Amino acid sequence: MTPKKPAGMSAAELDRTLERLTDEIVGQHQNLDQTILVGIRTGGAFLAQRLADRISRRTGKPMRVGVLDITLYRDDWTQLSHKPLVGKTELPGSIDDQEVVLVDDVLFTGRTIRAALDALIDYGRPRRIELAVLIDRGGRELPIQPDFVGRTVKLPPGQRVNVYFSEMGRLDAVAIESGPPERP
């Protein structure tokens, strides 16, 4: 018997998954005026903006959205380059006493999220921080779990999840590809 290969996601499946995530986020946040979506640069930033646009269309109110760069908070940044490329963090005002939904494309070891939590706390003290991810691929090295999950996949070593967005000049898709997981 041949092992079943985990499936990726087409653009249509990605769209349906974002609709479901939008439903779940709106359903869990009674006061969206005190909620901020914060995407982890790069893939999480695209997702956060897409979710914010969907929430705004659905509710008729603007949804606050920000982008978080975690480069210097990573525990491996010195191994990546002696001159790391640091992006800009852009938050829509104070995060103090707000409900922050941290958004990323793929959750793997949990180290990216740990770095994002450290970075976020440097900007203020949110009332609550939740985590939304498009793909949870398992393989945690830290005790971090998402609150909102688009899809869960279990992958063996030697496979990775890559998420492609139209904002990157590609067709929207989630691909399961060969090779070790990339550590951005």
C-alpha positions in Angstrom: 0.0 0.0 0.0 1.4 3.4 -1.0 1.3 6.0 1.8 -1.1 8.8 1.0 0.7 12.1 0.2 -0.7 15.1 2.2 -2.6 17.5 -0.1 -1.8 21.1 -0.5 -4.4 23.8 -1.2 -5.6 25.3 -4.4 -6.5 29.0 -4.6 -10.2 28.1 -4.2 -9.5 26.0 -1.1 -7.4 28.8 0.3 -10.2 31.2 -0.2 -12.7 28.9 1.5 -10.3 28.4 4.4 -9.9 32.1 4.8 -13.7 32.5 4.9 -13.9 29.9 7.7 -11.1 31.6 9.7 -12.9 34.9 9.2 -16.1 33.3 10.6 -14.2 32.0 13.6 -12.4 35.2 14.4 -15.6 37.3 14.2 -17.5 34.8 16.3 -14.9 34.9 19.1 -14.6 38.7 19.2 -17.7 40.5 20.3 -16.0 43.9 20.2 -13.9 44.2 17.0 -13.2 47.8 17.9 -10.7 46.5 20.5 -9.3 43.8 18.2 -6.1 44.1 16.1 -4.9 41.6 13.5 -1.1 41.6 13.5 0.6 39.6 10.8 4.2 38.2 11.1 6.2 39.5 8.1 6.0 38.2 5.3 3.3 35.5 4.9 1.5 36.3 8.0 1.3 39.9 7.0 -0.5 39.0 3.7 -2.9 36.7 5.6 -3.7 39.4 8.3 -4.5 41.9 5.6 -6.7 39.5 3.8 -8.6 38.6 7.0 -8.9 42.2 7.9 -10.4 43.0 4.5 -12.9 40.1 4.8 -13.9 41.2 8.3 -14.3 44.8 7.2 -16.5 43.8 4.3 -18.6 41.6 6.5 -19.1 44.0 9.4 -19.0 47.3 7.5 -16.4 48.6 9.9 -12.7 49.1 9.3 -10.5 46.4 10.9 -7.2 47.4 12.4 -4.3 45.5 11.0 -0.5 45.6 11.6 2.7 44.0 10.5 5.3 42.7 12.9 9.0 42.1 12.0 10.7 39.5 14.2 14.1 39.3 12.7 16.1 40.5 15.7 13.9 38.4 18.1 14.7 35.1 16.5 16.9 32.8 18.5 18.9 31.9 15.3 19.4 35.3 13.7 23.1 35.3 14.2 23.3 32.0 12.3 21.4 33.5 9.3 23.6 36.4 8.5 26.1 38.8 10.1 23.9 41.6 8.6 20.3 40.5 9.0 17.7 42.2 6.8 15.4 43.9 9.3 11.9 44.8 8.0 9.6 47.5 9.4 7.0 46.8 12.2 3.9 48.8 11.5 1.1 48.8 14.2 -2.1 50.8 13.9 -1.6 52.6 17.2 -1.3 51.3 20.8 -1.8 47.6 21.5 -2.3 48.3 25.2 -5.4 46.6 26.6 -6.4 45.4 23.1 -7.1 41.9 21.9 -4.4 41.0 19.4 -4.8 38.2 16.9 -1.3 37.2 15.8 -1.4 35.8 12.3 1.1 33.5 10.5 1.1 31.3 7.5 2.7 28.1 8.8 3.1 26.9 12.4 5.9 24.4 12.8 8.4 24.5 15.8 6.8 27.4 17.6 10.0 29.4 17.6 8.7 32.1 15.2 5.7 32.6 17.4 7.9 32.8 20.5 9.9 35.5 18.8 6.7 37.3 17.7 5.4 37.3 21.3 8.7 38.8 22.5 8.6 41.5 19.8 4.9 42.3 20.4 5.3 42.7 24.1 8.0 45.4 23.4 5.2 47.5 21.9 2.8 47.3 24.8 0.6 45.1 27.0 -2.4 43.6 25.1 -5.3 42.3 27.1 -5.1 39.0 25.2 -3.0 37.5 22.4 -4.4 34.8 20.2 -2.8 32.9 17.4 -4.3 32.3 13.9 -2.4 30.2 11.4 -3.3 29.0 7.9 -1.4 25.7 8.3 -0.4 23.8 11.5 2.1 21.2 10.5 2.9 19.9 13.9 6.5 19.3 15.1 6.5 21.7 18.0 9.7 22.4 19.9 7.9 24.9 22.3 4.6 24.7 24.0 2.7 26.9 21.6 -0.7 26.1 20.1 -2.9 28.1 17.8 -6.4 29.4 18.6 -7.6 29.5 15.0 -6.3 26.9 12.4 -7.0 26.8 8.7 -5.7 23.2 8.2 -3.7 20.7 10.1 -1.2 18.5 8.3 1.2 15.9 9.6 4.4 15.8 7.6 7.3 13.4 7.9 10.9 14.8 7.9 12.0 15.7 4.4 8.8 17.5 3.5 7.8 21.2 4.0 4.8 23.4 3.6 5.2 26.5 1.3 2.5 29.1 1.1 2.3 31.2 -2.1 0.4 34.4 -2.4 -0.6 36.6 -5.3 1.0 39.5 -3.4 4.3 37.7 -4.0 3.7 37.5 -7.8 2.6 33.8 -7.6 -0.8 32.1 -7.8 -2.4 31.5 -4.4 -1.6 28.0 -3.2 -0.3 25.9 -0.4 2.2 23.3 -1.5 3.7 20.3 0.2 7.2 20.0 -1.2 10.3 17.9 -0.7 13.2 19.1 1.4 13.7 20.0 5.0 11.5 22.7 6.4 12.7 26.2 5.7 13.5 28.3 8.7 12.9 31.8 7.6 
